[in-house]
């Protein structure tokens, strides 16, 4: 086995989930934004105080930790551990729930000292280390259920997928604590994988890929953390072997078309996005122009034809995959929470690689809507799928596909995934380059990078005022403060040093270059007028409908706010203005949008026996008039729209984002 060089400890909190290598060909470098107040501080507080702390109990009750104890080759390494019983869980990838929680907890420990959480991390990391086999292999499903059989079911086995999440947890743990126990476990597993996987002619016994991409981007990050080039090469091998029929040539597992040749996103949404995040990583580290072009091409195809208004992704419950272009259903939208997270991860890598603001535009839309809806306001309950409509009289299937929030899932991929993104969110908000600082997302806190520090005070997204103050500046040279201007903002005003500034917005960036001094202030004013949004006419599911938006937020109606009936007969009046009302008493404090509407009166089916369908009026005067299914305007009703992320936090009932206009 190739020798590995020693790994220097990373200072606590120094870097986040993406750490560029010394030869990276990226336009931007990640910076850090400490979040100390406001919208995201509240959401992260629920994550830190509720979601992450309940993780060990839930992992215990679901059997994930039991499996690690049971798999330990040396039970004596686990004093007082329960080592009898059978494997618990329905899937071969349950280990990843543990790894994602460890990653989330590690990022959280970088924010604050928490002795109890640190003890849980040490204990659970110890279980992981004890379960590892002597040669580095680690997967409790195959160790306990399959009798030690390895890499014989790459399509469904998820062995490399599990390894990827272990690697990411270990990297996070090392970066935030400087300790290497978990990193040693991950490297040992990566070395074992590297010893058996390789292309034809490599002398390695397996030419194969995992049915669920994830290990690829993890291996790139392991390369970045250790400097071991063979991890980067292994990631490149896996990325390039997708699409060559090694798993039967099925789109579901990203095996129909090689990444470099693909023209559209397809198959299982999370698998596709994790693979493309790795492609972006490789393009960044190697300068591979073909991979970069493919990533840019596929991101454009996804955002223009296959992305829901909320930033959600995935049209089909069956196989959790993308549909055809413009196939964007409402009540059957899948929009898995994990897909929203994968979208943020991929788009952030593309933003760093290219320097283009459009990638952070999508991150903003996804964070505030498609992602955040996945966790309840109290941090205790979750949504696996995020539909854009729940009909009146909905019969909920329960389980992973429920439209009701759930404490945990049999397939619990989403909850710890939410935890790790929220815990590391400050690393997705700002960047630096040789010319200055770029602010991608606006939060109350402090952006720091390369001898520059800028504080921000804002009540965004409820208020459009963003006040920035330079706190640290090199002083001996000019530098550029670049501010992303969201494409939804039709009116932005800025004051710099107390004077109005009307500079150009280029490619989504407002760039201010000067010799900044400590205390210099910039104030942005985003107009947050509520707006009605319509869809491309090729989106059949919402033809004749509009949605309500305000700032970065997508809004929806909930039945609980509209007593006296459901929502399926609601029609919005687009000729009446929208009004804004802040409700500190509602859903933790939200700004609602009030619209005028009516409840349609649908005439009785009459002579036509098939009630949902009626013939159009005949030109023959002798034929009876069938009436119209469109109905007639009925009683006026005031419509109260709440932010989509806050739905399903009160009573069960109907919900809809897209509202008919007639």
C-alpha positions in Angstrom: 0.0 0.0 0.0 1.4 3.4 -0.9 2.9 5.4 2.0 1.0 8.4 3.2 2.6 11.6 4.5 1.7 13.1 7.8 -1.2 15.5 8.1 -0.7 18.8 9.9 -3.6 19.7 12.2 -6.0 22.3 10.9 -6.7 25.2 13.3 -10.2 25.1 14.7 -12.8 26.8 12.5 -10.2 27.7 9.8 -11.9 26.2 6.9 -15.3 24.8 5.9 -16.5 21.9 3.7 -14.6 23.2 0.7 -10.9 23.8 1.1 -9.1 24.6 -2.2 -5.8 23.0 -2.9 -2.6 25.1 -3.5 -2.8 24.7 -7.2 -6.6 25.1 -7.6 -7.8 27.0 -10.7 -10.7 28.8 -9.0 -11.7 32.3 -9.5 -12.7 32.7 -5.8 -11.6 31.2 -2.5 -14.1 30.5 0.4 -14.3 33.0 3.2 -16.0 32.8 6.5 -19.1 34.7 7.7 -19.9 34.6 11.4 -23.6 34.8 11.9 -24.6 36.4 15.1 -28.2 37.6 14.7 -31.2 37.7 12.4 -32.9 35.1 10.3 -30.3 32.5 9.8 -29.0 32.9 13.4 -32.5 31.8 14.6 -32.6 28.8 12.3 -29.1 27.8 13.2 -29.9 28.1 16.9 -32.7 25.6 16.5 -30.3 23.3 14.8 -27.7 23.7 17.5 -30.1 23.5 20.5 -32.5 20.9 19.2 -31.7 19.1 16.0 -28.1 18.1 16.6 -28.5 17.3 20.3 -31.3 14.9 19.6 -29.2 13.0 17.0 -27.5 10.5 19.4 -30.8 9.4 20.9 -32.4 9.0 17.4 -29.4 7.1 16.1 -29.6 4.9 19.1 -33.3 4.2 18.8 -33.0 3.5 15.1 -30.3 1.0 15.6 -27.5 2.8 13.8 -25.1 2.8 16.8 -26.1 -0.7 17.7 -24.9 -1.9 14.3 -21.5 -0.3 14.9 -21.1 -2.0 18.2 -22.2 -5.3 16.7 -19.7 -5.0 13.8 -16.7 -4.3 16.1 -14.1 -7.0 15.4 -12.7 -6.5 18.9 -15.7 -6.2 21.3 -13.3 -5.6 24.2 -12.6 -2.2 22.7 -16.2 -1.3 23.6 -16.5 -1.7 27.4 -20.1 -2.1 28.6 -21.3 -2.2 25.0 -24.3 -4.2 24.0 -22.9 -6.5 21.3 -25.7 -9.1 20.9 -28.5 -8.9 18.5 -29.1 -8.5 14.8 -28.5 -5.7 12.3 -31.2 -3.0 12.6 -32.4 -1.0 9.7 -33.8 -1.6 6.3 -31.0 -0.3 4.1 -27.3 -0.9 3.5 -26.5 2.8 3.9 -27.7 3.4 7.5 -24.1 4.1 8.5 -24.3 7.4 6.7 -26.8 8.8 9.1 -24.1 8.5 11.8 -21.4 10.0 9.6 -23.6 13.0 8.6 -24.4 13.6 12.2 -20.7 13.5 13.1 -20.0 16.0 10.4 -22.8 18.3 11.6 -21.6 18.0 15.2 -18.1 18.8 14.2 -19.0 22.0 12.4 -21.2 22.9 15.4 -18.2 22.4 17.8 -16.3 25.0 15.8 -19.0 27.5 16.7 -19.0 27.0 20.5 -17.6 24.9 23.3 -20.1 22.2 24.3 -18.7 19.5 26.5 -21.7 17.2 26.2 -21.8 17.4 22.4 -18.0 16.8 22.3 -18.4 13.8 24.5 -21.0 12.4 22.1 -18.7 13.0 19.2 -15.8 11.2 20.9 -18.0 8.3 21.9 -19.6 7.8 18.5 -16.3 8.3 16.6 -14.9 5.6 18.8 -17.7 3.2 17.8 -16.9 3.9 14.1 -13.2 3.2 14.7 -13.9 0.0 16.6 -16.2 -1.3 13.8 -13.5 -0.8 11.1 -11.9 -4.0 9.9 -8.2 -4.4 10.0 -7.6 -3.7 6.3 -9.7 -0.5 6.5 -13.1 -1.8 5.2 -16.1 -0.5 7.0 -19.8 -1.1 6.3 -22.0 -2.6 8.9 -24.6 -4.0 6.4 -22.0 -6.1 4.6 -20.1 -7.0 7.7 -23.2 -8.2 9.6 -25.9 -9.1 7.0 -23.8 -10.2 3.9 -21.2 -12.2 5.8 -18.3 -9.9 4.9 -19.1 -9.9 1.1 -17.6 -6.8 -0.5 -18.2 -4.8 -3.6 -20.5 -7.5 -5.2 -23.5 -5.2 -5.4 -22.2 -1.8 -6.4 -25.5 -0.8 -7.9 -27.4 -1.0 -4.6 -24.8 -1.7 -2.0 -23.8 2.0 -1.3 -20.4 0.9 0.1 -18.5 3.8 -1.6 -21.4 6.2 -0.8 -21.0 5.3 2.9 -17.3 5.8 2.6 -17.8 9.2 1.1 -19.9 10.4 4.0 -17.3 8.9 6.5 -14.6 10.9 4.7 -16.5 14.1 4.9 -17.2 13.6 8.6 -13.6 12.9 9.2 -12.4 16.0 7.3 -14.8 18.2 9.2 -13.7 16.7 12.5 -10.0 17.3 11.7 -10.6 20.8 10.4 -12.6 21.9 13.5 -10.7 20.1 16.3 -7.2 19.4 14.9 -7.6 15.8 16.0 -6.9 13.0 13.6 -8.5 9.8 15.1 -11.5 9.9 12.7 -9.4 11.1 9.8 -7.1 8.1 10.3 -10.2 5.8 10.0 -11.3 7.6 6.8 -7.9 7.4 5.2 -7.5 3.7 6.0 -10.9 3.1 4.3 -9.9 5.3 1.3 -6.6 3.4 1.0 -8.5 0.1 1.0 -10.7 1.4 -1.8 -7.8 2.6 -3.7 -6.1 -0.8 -3.5 -9.0 -2.6 -5.2 -10.6 -0.1 -7.6 -9.0 1.1 -10.8 -9.3 1.2 -14.6 -8.5 -1.7 -16.9 -4.8 -2.3 -17.0 -4.2 -0.8 -13.6 -3.7 -4.2 -12.0 -6.5 -3.6 -9.6 -9.2 -6.2 -9.4 -12.4 -4.0 -9.7 -13.3 -1.6 -12.5 -16.5 -0.3 -11.0 -18.5 2.6 -9.7 -21.0 3.0 -6.9 -24.7 3.3 -7.8 -24.9 6.4 -5.6 -22.2 9.0 -6.3 -20.8 10.7 -3.2 -17.3 9.2 -2.6 -16.0 11.3 -5.6 -16.4 14.7 -4.0 -15.3 13.3 -0.7 -12.1 12.0 -2.1 -11.3 15.4 -3.6 -11.7 16.9 -0.2 -9.5 14.2 1.4 -6.9 15.1 -1.2 -7.2 18.7 -0.2 -6.8 17.9 3.5 -3.9 15.5 3.2 -2.1 16.5 0.0 -2.2 12.9 -1.3 -2.6 13.1 -5.1 -3.8 9.5 -5.4 -7.1 10.4 -3.7 -7.7 13.1 -6.4 -6.8 10.6 -9.1 -9.2 8.0 -7.6 -12.0 10.6 -7.6 -11.3 11.4 -11.3 -11.4 7.7 -12.1 -14.8 7.3 -10.5 -16.2 10.4 -12.2 -15.1 9.4 -15.6 -16.2 5.8 -15.3 -19.9 6.8 -14.8 -21.8 6.5 -18.1 -19.9 3.5 -19.5 -22.4 0.8 -18.6 -20.7 -0.6 -15.6 -24.0 -0.6 -13.7 -26.2 -1.6 -16.7 -26.2 1.8 -18.4 -29.2 3.1 -16.4 -29.8 6.9 -15.9 -31.0 6.3 -12.4 -27.5 5.7 -11.1 -25.8 8.1 -13.5 -24.5 5.4 -15.8 -26.2 6.1 -19.2 -24.0 9.0 -20.5 -20.5 10.0 -19.4 -20.4 13.3 -17.6 -18.3 14.9 -20.3 -20.8 14.1 -23.0 -24.1 14.8 -21.1 -26.4 17.5 -22.3 -29.1 17.3 -19.6 -29.5 16.3 -15.9 -31.3 13.0 -15.5 -31.9 10.1 -13.2 -31.9 10.2 -9.4 -31.6 13.9 -8.5 -29.3 13.5 -5.5 -27.0 11.1 -7.3 -26.7 13.4 -10.3 -25.9 16.5 -8.2 -23.3 14.8 -6.0 -21.6 13.6 -9.1 -21.6 17.0 -10.7 -20.3 18.6 -7.5 -17.3 16.2 -7.9 -16.9 17.2 -11.5 -16.7 20.9 -10.4 -14.2 19.9 -7.7 -12.0 18.1 -10.2 -12.2 21.0 -12.7 -11.2 23.3 -9.9 -8.2 21.2 -8.8 -6.9 20.0 -12.3 -8.0 22.8 -14.6 -9.9 20.3 -16.7 -11.7 22.5 -19.2 -13.9 19.8 -20.6 -15.3 18.9 -17.1 -15.9 22.6 -16.4 -17.8 23.0 -19.7 -19.9 20.0 -18.9 -20.7 21.3 -15.4 -21.7 24.7 -16.7 -23.8 23.1 -19.5 -25.6 20.8 -17.1 -26.3 23.5 -14.5 -27.8 25.7 -17.2 -30.0 22.8 -18.4 -31.2 22.1 -14.8 -32.0 25.7 -13.9 -33.8 26.6 -17.1 -36.0 23.5 -17.5 -36.0 21.3 -14.4 -35.9 23.5 -11.3 -39.1 24.3 -9.3 -39.8 27.8 -8.1 -38.6 26.9 -4.6 -35.2 25.7 -6.0 -36.5 22.2 -5.4 -35.4 19.4 -7.7 -37.0 16.1 -8.7 -40.2 15.6 -10.5 -40.9 11.9 -9.8 -41.6 10.0 -6.6 -40.7 6.9 -8.6 -36.9 6.6 -8.5 -36.6 10.1 -7.0 -35.5 11.5 -10.3 -35.7 14.4 -12.7 -38.4 14.3 -15.2 -38.5 15.7 -18.7 -37.8 19.4 -19.5 -40.6 21.5 -18.0 -42.1 18.5 -16.2 -42.6 20.3 -12.9 -45.7 19.0 -11.1 -47.1 20.5 -7.9 -48.7 17.9 -5.7 -46.5 15.2 -7.0 -43.3 17.2 -6.9 -40.6 15.2 -5.2 -38.1 18.0 -4.3 -36.3 15.8 -1.8 -34.6 17.9 0.9 -31.3 16.1 0.2 -31.5 17.3 -3.5 -31.8 20.9 -2.3 -28.7 20.4 -0.1 -26.8 18.8 -3.0 -27.8 21.7 -5.2 -26.3 24.2 -2.8 -23.1 22.2 -2.6 -22.8 22.0 -6.3 -23.7 25.6 -7.0 -21.2 26.8 -4.4 -18.4 24.9 -6.0 -19.4 26.4 -9.4 -19.5 29.9 -7.8 -15.9 29.5 -6.6 -14.7 27.9 -9.9 -16.2 30.6 -12.1 -16.7 33.7 -10.0 -20.2 34.1 -11.5 -23.1 35.4 -9.3 -25.8 33.3 -11.0 -24.7 30.2 -9.0 -25.2 32.1 -5.7 -28.6 33.4 -7.0 -29.8 29.8 -7.0 -28.2 29.1 -3.7 -30.2 31.9 -2.2 -33.5 30.7 -3.7 -32.8 27.1 -2.6 -31.7 28.0 1.0 -34.7 30.1 1.8 -37.3 27.8 0.2 -36.6 24.3 -1.0 -34.0 23.5 1.6 -35.4 25.3 4.7 -38.9 23.8 4.3 -37.3 20.4 5.1 -37.0 21.1 8.8 -39.7 22.4 11.2 -39.3 25.7 13.0 -38.5 24.0 16.3 -35.9 21.7 14.7 -37.6 18.5 15.8 -39.5 17.3 12.7 -38.7 16.9 9.1 -39.9 16.6 5.5 -38.3 14.2 3.1 -40.3 15.4 0.1 -41.4 19.0 -0.4 -44.4 19.3 -2.6 -45.8 22.6 -3.9 -49.4 21.6 -3.3 -51.3 19.4 -0.9 -54.9 19.0 -2.1 -58.1 19.3 -0.1 -58.9 15.9 1.3 -55.3 14.6 0.9 -54.7 11.1 2.1 -51.2 11.0 3.4 -49.1 7.9 2.8 -46.9 8.5 5.8 -43.3 7.5 5.9 -40.6 9.1 3.7 -43.2 10.5 1.2 -45.4 12.1 3.8 -46.6 15.7 3.5 -46.7 15.8 7.3 -43.6 16.5 9.3 -42.0 13.4 10.8 -39.7 12.9 13.8 -37.4 10.5 11.9 -37.5 8.3 8.8 -36.8 4.7 8.0 -34.5 6.2 5.3 -33.2 9.1 7.4 -30.9 10.6 4.9 -32.4 14.1 5.1 -32.4 15.1 8.8 -28.6 14.8 9.4 -28.0 16.3 6.0 -30.0 19.4 7.0 -28.0 19.5 10.3 -24.6 19.5 8.5 -25.5 22.2 6.1 -27.0 24.5 8.7 -24.0 23.9 11.0 -21.5 24.8 8.2 -23.6 27.6 6.6 -21.2 30.4 7.4 -18.8 28.8 4.8 -21.3 29.3 1.9 -21.8 33.0 2.2 -18.6 34.9 1.1 -15.4 34.5 -0.8 -12.2 36.3 -1.5 -9.8 36.7 -4.4 -6.6 38.7 -4.9 -8.7 41.8 -5.5 -10.9 41.8 -2.5 -14.0 40.3 -0.8 -17.3 39.1 -2.4 -20.5 38.8 -0.4 -22.8 36.2 -1.8 -25.5 36.0 0.9 -26.5 38.7 3.3 -26.6 37.8 7.0 -26.1 39.7 10.3 -22.6 39.0 11.3 -19.0 39.4 10.1 -17.4 38.5 6.9 -13.6 37.8 7.1 -10.9 36.9 4.6 -7.4 37.8 3.7 -6.8 40.8 6.1 -10.3 42.1 5.4 -13.3 42.1 7.7 -16.7 43.6 7.0 -19.6 43.5 9.5 -23.2 43.4 8.4 -26.4 44.5 10.2 -29.7 43.5 8.5 -33.2 42.2 9.1 -33.1 40.5 5.7 -35.2 38.9 4.2 -38.0 40.8 6.1 -36.3 44.1 5.4 -34.2 45.1 2.4 -31.7 47.4 4.3 -28.2 45.9 4.5 -25.7 48.0 6.4 -22.0 47.1 5.9 -19.1 48.5 7.9 -15.4 47.9 7.1 -13.8 46.7 10.3 -10.4 45.6 9.0 -8.6 46.7 5.8 -5.0 46.4 4.6 -5.0 50.2 4.3 -2.0 50.3 1.9 -3.8 49.3 -1.2 -7.2 49.5 -2.9 -9.4 46.5 -2.9 -12.8 45.6 -4.2 -15.9 45.0 -2.2 -18.3 43.0 -4.5 -21.9 42.8 -3.6 -24.3 40.3 -5.2 -27.4 41.9 -6.5 -30.2 39.3 -6.7 -32.0 39.1 -10.1 -35.4 39.4 -8.4 -34.5 42.9 -7.2 -35.9 45.5 -9.6 -34.9 48.5 -7.6 -31.6 48.7 -5.6 -30.2 51.8 -4.0 -26.8 52.2 -2.4 -25.1 54.8 -0.3 -21.3 54.7 0.2 -19.8 57.0 2.8 -23.2 58.7 3.1 -23.4 59.5 -0.6 -25.7 57.9 -3.1 -24.0 55.6 -5.6 -25.4 54.5 -8.9 -22.7 52.3 -10.2 -23.2 49.5 -12.8 -24.2 46.0 -11.9 -22.1 43.7 -14.0 -22.9 40.0 -14.2 -24.9 40.2 -11.0 -22.1 42.0 -9.0 -21.9 45.6 -7.8 -18.2 46.2 -7.4 -16.8 49.0 -5.3 -13.0 49.5 -5.6 -11.2 52.0 -3.3 -8.8 52.4 -0.5 -11.1 51.3 2.3 -10.6 52.5 5.8 -11.9 51.1 9.0 -15.3 52.5 9.7 -16.3 53.1 6.1 -19.9 52.2 5.6 -22.0 50.9 2.6 -25.8 50.7 2.8 -27.8 48.7 0.3 -31.5 49.1 -0.1 -33.3 46.3 -1.8 -36.9 46.9 -2.8 -39.0 44.1 -1.3 -42.3 44.7 -3.0 -44.3 41.5 -3.2 -44.7 40.2 -6.8 -46.7 37.8 -8.8 -44.7 35.2 -10.8 -45.9 33.2 -13.8 -44.2 30.1 -15.3 -43.0 29.3 -18.7 -46.1 28.2 -20.7 -44.5 24.8 -21.3 -44.9 24.0 -17.6 -48.3 22.4 -18.1 -48.9 21.9 -14.4 -49.2 25.6 -13.6 -50.5 27.1 -16.8 -53.0 29.8 -15.9 -51.5 30.2 -12.4 -49.3 32.7 -10.6 -47.2 32.4 -7.4 -46.5 35.1 -4.8 -42.9 36.0 -4.0 -41.2 38.7 -1.9 -37.5 39.2 -1.9 -35.9 35.7 -1.9 -39.0 34.1 -0.4 -41.6 32.0 -2.2 -45.0 32.1 -0.5 -47.9 29.7 -0.2 -51.4 29.4 1.1 -52.3 27.1 4.0 -55.8 25.9 4.8 -55.4 26.9 8.5 -55.4 30.6 7.4 -58.5 30.3 5.3 -61.4 28.9 7.4 -64.7 28.0 5.8 -63.3 25.9 3.0 -60.3 24.3 1.4 -57.9 25.8 -1.2 -58.8 23.9 -4.4 -61.5 26.3 -5.3 -59.5 29.5 -4.6 -58.9 32.0 -7.4 -56.5 34.9 -7.0 -57.4 38.3 -8.3 -54.4 39.6 -10.1 -55.9 43.0 -10.7 -55.8 43.9 -7.0 -52.6 45.0 -5.3 -50.7 42.8 -2.9 -50.3 44.0 0.7 -47.6 43.2 3.2 -48.2 42.6 6.9 -45.5 41.6 9.4 -46.8 39.1 12.0 -44.4 38.8 14.9 -46.9 36.5 16.5 -47.1 34.0 13.6 -44.7 31.1 12.9 -41.8 32.6 14.9 -42.3 36.0 13.3 -42.9 36.3 9.5 -44.0 38.8 7.0 -47.2 37.7 5.2 -48.5 38.8 1.9 -52.2 39.5 1.7 -54.0 39.2 -1.7 -57.6 39.4 -2.9 -59.3 36.3 -4.2 -62.6 34.4 -4.6 -63.9 31.0 -4.1 -65.2 29.6 -7.4 -68.8 28.3 -7.6 -68.6 25.1 -9.7 -72.0 24.3 -11.2 -73.6 20.8 -10.6 -72.7 18.2 -13.2 -76.3 18.2 -14.4 -77.0 15.7 -17.1 -73.4 14.8 -17.7 -72.6 11.6 -15.7 -68.8 12.0 -15.5 -68.4 14.8 -13.0 -64.7 15.6 -13.4 -65.1 16.0 -17.2 -67.6 17.8 -19.3 -67.9 18.4 -23.1 -67.4 21.9 -24.4 -70.7 23.6 -25.5 -71.9 22.3 -28.8 -72.8 24.5 -31.8 -76.0 22.6 -32.1 -78.7 24.6 -30.4 -80.7 21.4 -29.6 -77.9 20.1 -27.3 -78.2 20.9 -23.6 -75.7 23.3 -22.2 -73.2 21.4 -20.1 -71.9 24.2 -18.0 -68.3 25.1 -17.4 -65.8 23.4 -15.1 -64.1 26.8 -14.7 -67.0 27.8 -12.5 -68.1 31.4 -11.8 -66.7 34.0 -9.5 -68.0 33.4 -6.0 -67.6 35.0 -2.6 -64.6 37.3 -2.1 -62.0 36.0 0.3 -58.8 37.6 1.7 -55.8 35.4 1.0 -53.0 35.2 3.5 -49.8 33.9 2.1 -47.0 32.7 4.4 -43.3 31.9 3.5 -43.2 28.5 2.0 -40.4 27.4 4.3 -42.8 27.8 7.3 -45.6 25.6 6.0 -46.6 22.4 7.9 -45.8 23.8 11.3 -49.4 24.1 12.5 -52.4 22.1 11.6 -52.5 19.4 8.9 -54.3 20.6 5.9 -54.1 21.7 2.3 -51.4 24.0 0.9 -50.6 25.5 -2.4 -47.9 27.7 -4.0 -49.3 28.2 -7.5 -52.7 29.9 -7.5 -55.2 29.8 -10.4 -56.2 33.1 -11.9 -59.5 32.0 -13.3 
